[in-house]
Every structure is written in structure tokens, then in C-alpha cells.
Amino acid sequence: MKIFDLFLSFSIFFLSPFVSQAYNHDSNYTRPPPRADFIVSHGHPNFYPQQVHVSLAGKDHMRVTYITDDVNVASMVEYGKSPKKYDRKTIGESTSYRFFFYSSGKIHHVKIGPLQPSTTYYYRCGGHGKEFSFRTPPSTFPVEFAVAGDLGQTEWTVKTLDQITKRDFDVFLLPGDLSYADNHQPLWDSFGRLLENLASTRPWMVTEGNHEIESARIIEEHISFKAYNARWLMPHAESLSHSNLYYSFDAASVHIVMIGSYTQYDSHSEQYRWLREDLRKEIDRKRTPWLVAVMHTPWYSTNKAHEGEGEKMRKAMEGLLYRAQADVVFAGHIHTYERFRSVYNHKADPCGPMHITIGDGGNREGLAYTFHNPRSPLSAFRESSFGHGRLRVIDKKRAHWSWHRNNDNFSVIADEVWFESTSSSAHCILNRFRNEL
């Protein structure tokens, strides 16, 4: 497999479409040229845990995921509150998959807890390898989310991750398009290794994008999301979803719904019924005054890339989020950054959510730099540069959003806004009451 990895790295280096260019419509900033793909090899014995990441797994629990080439390594996590002192141990489950000539390693998923909020835990995977640590999210405000979509694994991705590590956060949100493996399965392994230093320390919550589909109809009738579902197990069962492609969770007093752009979403679909019930049962404005939605395909955009692809889904599901008084909707897919004002049904609406496209994490396909002009009055800010975002929820009423443009040695806050939750607006509360009549 190492020879194949080397061949793949060689091929990607010379064949990647280095077509992204610095292009900024709304400022005078000029982006440096794009970077080469960044491949990370293992370099440890087969029993050594690799590609370690953690995710939220229901109330007071976390899921630790890791991979070993040695199938005899146990699906086990030892953990405690002090370095090298593990007073608790949990046995989990494992899976693996085949894709053409590729066979994955043993993929371990271990759900641990109950855990205390805002607490650092030290842990070891499978009884081997180095010690890791993570910190659980707080149970109360403030809480901070780092947000970046369409990551890939280029040198721009490395820069994005480096900028994210320079400021603390509680939960990472990724609105789809993770590894850009596109059927080349060793790229999933490289991606997991690239993220490990960050993803092993804070929970990463992800949803699928089009690059996760990876259908191969030649060998099997249909293979969809095979690698994604095996490697990135999210808390769908804990949120009463029957699919890993959509789920929900709470962080502090924020309720987050992760919606699937590439599974059925019409009013007769399982996802629609699940979302309707989740919003009805899980939204208690005294307990969760904030509601955030994350998906891959944007419902609003002034960019010409992927134009109109999210419109059918918007028509089907936008009303559910509006009636539930969603505050923010994050999306990726389009390789740019764009922030919309509060909107509903293509009209300015103070009770509608703020839509943000943040598909600029560092993917190899480059930036989408062609916008429609003149700019729609609904679009507050747009720029085609790599970067990441920060959502800091201060209390039940106030939050701050900032978008950090990457630069060679530092990140620049290029866009920011303070805003209030729709649940704190008397007008929006009355509007919701009228909608429920």
C-alpha cells in the first residue's frame, strides 16, 4: 500500500488542476498563487493508532475514532483527567470497507462518557501509541465554533488549519467536502493524518458534500458515501436519525442541525420528517435560544458556480427552518466566501436566518471567482479567498461572526458582524406565533 500511496502522491502532484487564482471583487486584496497538494504518510508501525478524531455523541458523551492497519488492535479507549493516568476504559466497535483494489484499515469508533463540560481529558487509543487530549465543550455561554468547508488537503488547507489553531474554539463545523479523495481512497488516509493534531483535541462535526458520494457502479450497483460513513460516524442514532447523512446535536445552549444535501429532502422524505420532528421536539427557546443549520449546497448565492443547485432543497425545507426561527445557515460547495443578510424566500426578512457560504477551506479545485454584478442587496459581503470563520455565541441574545482571510503568515478579519438571536426579537416571536396558528 505504501508503493501505491507514493504513486498516488506523484500523480496528484503533477495532475492536480492548479487553476485557482487570487480574485477579489470587493476589495483590493490580491491573493498569492495556489499551493501544491499536501500528502501525509503514516510512518509508524501497523498497530499504531492514526487518523484520530473526536466528535460529540449525545449528551455528555464523545466518540473517539481512530484507524489501525493491524486488525488485532482492540477498539478501546483509556482516559482520565490527568496525563498518563487512565482511570476509565471503554470498549467500542469497529468496521472496515473495500473500494475497488483498496482495503481500509480497521476503523475504530469508541463512545466514551459521561463527561464533564469544559474539562480536558487525556486518552490513549487501542492500548498503543501516544497520548492525546481533548476538551469538552462548555455547558453554558459563551461558546465558539470554528467553521470551514471544502477543506481538501493542499498547502492552503494546511494554512487554514494553522490559522485555526492560533485561536481557541470549542467545536469545529465542516459543511461538506472533506478529503477530496474522489474515489482515490488513500487520500482519505492522508486527510485523516493531516487533521489529527487538531481533530483529536476538539470535536469535529461534519456533513457530507458531493465529493463524499464516490459512486462506483462498475463493481456494485451503487456505492454511496461508503468511505465517509465508515470513517466519519456522526451522532445520527443519538438524534433519532436513521442516516449518518443528517443529524443534530447541542453545544452549550445552541442546537445545530446538520442537513444532507445529497439525500432525499422533499416533504415525503425521511429526512424532511426527521427535521420537522427534531425542530419540534428539540427546540426549547429557554434551553436552546440559538438554532444553527449546516449543509453543503447553498440556498443563496450570487456566484455563478453551481448556480441554482440548492433551489429545490430551499423550496422544500426553508419553511421548516424559518418557522423554527433559525439564526444562521452555513453552507459550502461554492469555493468562495459570501454572507447574506437575514433572508427568507429570496426577500429581506428580519426573522429569517443569515446565510453564509464558506467553501473556501483550501480545496485543490481552486476558488470560484465569478460573481453576478451588480451585487444583490441581500448579499452583505463576498470575496474569493481561502479562510475560515468563527461564530462566538456570547449569551442567549448576542453573537459575533467573523471571517478570517488566510495570508502567508497570519489571518486577517475581513468581515465581521454582531447580531441577535431571532428568539430574542419580540417581532419574530409574534411572527412565529402567527405561523403556528
Disulfide bonds with the S-S distance in Angstrom:
Cys351-Cys428 2.29
